C-alpha cells in the first residue's frame, strides 16, 4: 500500500493537473486499496501439512552450512 505521504503527494499532483475525471478515478482506487482488509493467519491452519520429518531434525547444523559465503570472499 502506498505510504500516506506519497499518496497525498500523488493526489495533490493529480489535483493540480486539473484533470478531474482522472483524479476521481484514482481517488476511488486509492480508497478501495485503503479499505482492503488484511487477512490474518489463524493458529493451526497448517496443522497436518508436515508429512515427513527427520528423526534428528534438531541436530546442530554442520560448519559448512554456516560458511556458505566463504567461497565468495
N, C-alpha and C positions, 0 to 999 in steps of 0.2 A: 504494500500500500504506500502511496506517496506520502511523504512527511508533510506535516501541517504547513510548515513554512514554504516548502516547494509548491504545495498545492495552492496556497494563497498567491504566490508569485505567478503561477500559471494562469489562475483565474483573473488576476489583475491585468496581466498582459493581454489576455483574450478580451477583456472588457475595453481596454484601450483601443483595440483594433476596430471597434465599432461594428463588428460582425455579430450582431445579437443572436442570430439563429444558431451559429456555430457555438457561441458561448452557452446558450441554453442547452444544447445537446451535450456539451462537455460537462456542464454543471449537473445534468441528470446522471451521467455516467459516474462522475465523482461521488455523488451522493449514494448511488447504488453500491459502489465499491466500499464506501464507508459503512454501509449497513449490512454487509455480508457477515453473518455470524461465523465465528471461528469454532469449528468442531473440536471438542476436547476428547482425547482418548480416555476410555473408561478402563479402570483397573481390571485386568484379567481378560481383556478382549482377544489376546493371542494365546490363551490357555489351550494346550493340546497341540500347538503348532510345531513344537520341537519333537521330532520323531526319532532322533538318534542323538546320543550324547556319549562321548568317550568316558570310560571309567575314570581316567586320570585327567579330567578336564581342568582340575585346579593345580596341576603341577607347575612349577616355575618354567618360564619360557627360556629357551637356550640363549646364550650370549649373542649368537649370530643374529637373532631376531632383533635385538636392540642396536646392532651395529649396521643397520641397513643403509645408512648414509656414508659409511666409511669408504666405500668404493668410489663415491663421487668426489671425495676430497683429494 
